[in-house]
Amino acid sequence: MGRQRVSPPRSVLLLSDEASHFHFAAGDTEKSEATAAAPRKQKARHQQQLATAFRCPSCRRADSVECRIDFKGKVAEASCWACEARFSTAAHALTEPVDVYGEWVDERHRGAKDGVDRDGDVTMC
């Protein structure tokens, strides 16, 4: 009589993932742990691109304002190529062109409330 080869007993592991759902895995311990540790693939989400050319708040020409950001100098500037109006502000690592343009528009609205006309001159009452 020959010896019979006996395979090791198969173990059943109870594994849990991040969402507290339970999974049952049968087989070798090493294989089960390897499949449980594999990260889930997530679908890539489409991100909308932010605008880089804007309507000038002075001359109202479409797509005439361009923003330049100097991160080393920590300065951001928006300028209109049509009427040569300019605005500059402080920049940081998260500054985007749309942020610079938004600050320029907000500054113009604040100036209009304070009695400053479109050219930046103080109006006389």
C-alpha positions as CSV (number, residue, x, y, z in Angstrom):
1,M,0.0,0.0,0.0
2,G,1.2,3.4,-0.9
3,R,0.9,6.4,1.1
4,Q,-1.9,8.7,0.2
5,R,-1.1,12.3,-0.2
6,V,-3.2,14.4,2.1
7,S,-3.8,18.0,1.1
8,P,-3.9,20.6,3.9
9,P,-7.3,21.5,5.1
10,R,-8.9,24.5,3.4
11,S,-9.7,27.3,5.7
12,V,-12.5,29.7,5.5
13,L,-11.7,33.3,6.4
14,L,-14.1,36.0,7.4
15,L,-12.9,39.3,6.0
16,S,-14.4,42.8,6.3
17,D,-13.8,45.8,4.1
18,E,-14.1,49.5,4.8
19,A,-17.9,49.6,4.4
20,S,-18.4,46.9,7.1
21,H,-19.7,44.3,4.6
22,F,-18.6,40.7,5.2
23,H,-17.0,38.6,2.5
24,F,-16.3,34.9,2.8
25,A,-13.2,33.6,1.1
26,A,-12.3,29.9,0.8
27,G,-8.8,28.7,0.0
28,D,-5.3,29.2,1.2
29,T,-4.8,31.9,3.8
30,E,-2.3,33.8,1.6
31,K,-4.5,33.9,-1.4
32,S,-7.5,35.1,0.5
33,E,-5.6,37.9,2.2
34,A,-4.1,39.0,-1.1
35,T,-7.5,39.3,-2.7
36,A,-9.0,41.1,0.3
37,A,-6.1,43.7,0.2
38,A,-6.6,44.5,-3.5
39,P,-7.9,48.1,-3.8
40,R,-11.1,48.8,-5.6
41,K,-11.0,50.6,-8.9
42,Q,-13.0,53.8,-8.9
43,K,-14.4,55.3,-12.0
44,A,-12.7,58.4,-13.2
45,R,-14.9,61.4,-13.0
46,H,-15.0,64.0,-15.7
47,Q,-13.7,67.3,-14.4
48,Q,-14.9,70.5,-16.0
49,Q,-12.1,72.8,-17.2
50,L,-12.0,76.3,-15.8
51,A,-12.0,79.3,-18.1
52,T,-8.7,81.0,-18.8
53,A,-9.9,84.0,-21.0
54,F,-12.5,86.4,-19.6
55,R,-14.7,89.4,-20.5
56,C,-13.1,92.6,-19.6
57,P,-14.9,94.5,-16.8
58,S,-13.8,97.8,-18.3
59,C,-14.4,97.6,-22.1
60,R,-16.8,94.5,-21.9
61,R,-14.9,92.8,-24.8
62,A,-15.3,89.0,-24.7
63,D,-12.2,86.8,-24.1
64,S,-9.8,89.8,-23.9
65,V,-8.6,89.3,-20.3
66,E,-5.7,87.0,-19.7
67,C,-4.3,86.1,-16.3
68,R,-0.7,85.5,-15.4
69,I,0.4,84.1,-12.1
70,D,3.9,84.3,-10.8
71,F,4.1,81.8,-7.9
72,K,7.7,82.6,-7.0
73,G,7.0,86.3,-6.8
74,K,3.5,85.6,-5.3
75,V,1.8,88.0,-7.7
76,A,-1.1,87.5,-10.0
77,E,-2.1,89.9,-12.8
78,A,-5.1,90.1,-15.0
79,S,-4.8,92.4,-18.1
80,C,-7.0,93.2,-21.1
81,W,-5.2,93.3,-24.4
82,A,-7.9,95.5,-25.9
83,C,-8.2,98.5,-23.5
84,E,-5.0,97.7,-21.5
85,A,-6.8,97.7,-18.2
86,R,-4.8,95.9,-15.5
87,F,-5.4,94.4,-12.0
88,S,-2.9,92.7,-9.7
89,T,-3.3,90.8,-6.5
90,A,-1.4,88.5,-4.1
91,A,-1.1,84.9,-5.2
92,H,-0.6,81.6,-3.4
93,A,-0.2,78.0,-4.3
94,L,-3.9,77.4,-4.9
95,T,-4.5,80.6,-7.0
96,E,-6.2,80.0,-10.4
97,P,-6.9,82.5,-13.2
98,V,-10.6,82.5,-12.4
99,D,-9.8,83.6,-8.8
100,V,-7.8,86.6,-10.1
101,Y,-10.6,87.6,-12.4
102,G,-13.2,87.2,-9.7
103,E,-11.2,89.4,-7.4
104,W,-10.9,92.1,-10.1
105,V,-14.7,92.1,-10.7
106,D,-15.3,92.2,-6.9
107,E,-12.9,95.1,-6.5
108,R,-14.7,97.0,-9.3
109,H,-18.1,96.4,-7.6
110,R,-16.7,97.6,-4.3
111,G,-15.3,100.7,-6.0
112,A,-18.7,101.5,-7.6
113,K,-20.3,101.4,-4.2
114,D,-17.6,103.7,-2.7
115,G,-18.0,106.4,-5.4
116,V,-15.2,105.4,-7.8
117,D,-16.1,105.4,-11.5
118,R,-15.1,102.9,-14.2
119,D,-11.7,104.4,-14.8
120,G,-10.7,104.2,-11.1
121,D,-11.0,108.0,-10.6
122,V,-12.9,109.3,-7.6
123,T,-16.2,110.9,-8.6
124,M,-17.1,114.4,-7.4
125,C,-20.4,114.9,-5.7
